């Protein structure tokens, strides 16, 4: 079941605690992403931004343990570099 914002008029804004994606990453260097996957990621980032520090830490530990066992630190280091910027687009 896709995760969606309860209303399309609710802006998804993210506080500055999430670092920005480097400008050197272009859309041509990334594989295409489905619309549903993109919306799910925006929803999760929106939730993530509102959680407390311990909640974010626990979520990241669980995510890494389930996604790539044995590669915890490199993924956590990479997650510190993620952010969302720009205007909301449908």
C-alpha positions in Angstrom: 0.0 0.0 0.0 1.6 3.3 -1.0 2.3 6.0 1.6 0.7 9.2 0.5 0.1 12.6 2.1 -3.5 12.9 3.5 -4.1 15.8 1.2 -2.5 17.0 -2.0 -2.7 20.5 -0.7 -0.5 19.8 2.3 3.0 21.1 1.5 5.8 18.7 2.3 8.5 20.9 3.7 11.7 19.7 5.3 13.7 21.5 8.0 17.3 22.3 7.4 18.5 19.4 9.6 18.6 17.3 6.4 21.7 18.2 4.4 21.3 18.9 0.7 22.0 16.7 -2.3 25.2 17.8 -4.1 24.6 19.7 -7.3 27.0 17.3 -9.1 24.3 14.6 -9.0 22.2 15.0 -12.2 19.0 13.3 -13.2 20.9 11.6 -16.0 23.3 9.9 -13.5 20.5 8.4 -11.5 18.2 5.5 -12.6 14.6 6.4 -13.2 12.3 6.2 -10.2 8.6 5.4 -10.3 6.1 8.1 -9.3 4.9 5.9 -6.4 8.4 5.3 -5.1 9.1 9.0 -5.2 5.9 9.8 -3.3 6.6 7.2 -0.7 10.1 8.6 -0.2 8.7 12.1 0.2 6.2 10.9 2.8 8.9 9.0 4.8 11.2 12.1 4.7 8.3 14.2 5.9 7.7 11.9 8.9 11.4 11.5 9.5 11.9 15.3 9.8 9.2 15.5 12.6 10.7 12.7 14.7 13.0 13.2 17.7 16.7 12.4 17.5 16.3 9.0 19.2 13.3 8.1 16.9 15.3 8.9 13.8 18.3 7.0 15.1 16.2 3.9 15.8 14.5 4.1 12.4 17.8 4.3 10.6 19.2 1.4 12.6 16.1 -0.7 11.7 16.2 0.4 8.1 19.9 -0.5 7.6 19.6 -3.8 9.5 16.8 -4.9 7.2 18.1 -3.4 3.9 21.8 -4.3 4.0 22.9 -6.3 6.9 26.7 -5.9 7.6 26.9 -2.5 5.9 25.5 -0.3 8.6 28.1 2.5 8.8 28.5 3.2 5.0 24.7 3.6 4.6 24.4 5.8 7.7 27.2 8.0 6.4 25.4 8.3 3.1 22.0 9.0 4.7 23.6 12.0 6.5 24.1 13.5 3.0 20.4 13.2 1.9 17.9 16.0 1.6 15.0 17.2 -0.4 14.9 20.7 -2.0 12.9 22.6 -4.5 9.2 23.1 -4.9 6.6 20.4 -4.5 5.6 18.8 -7.8 2.6 16.4 -8.3 
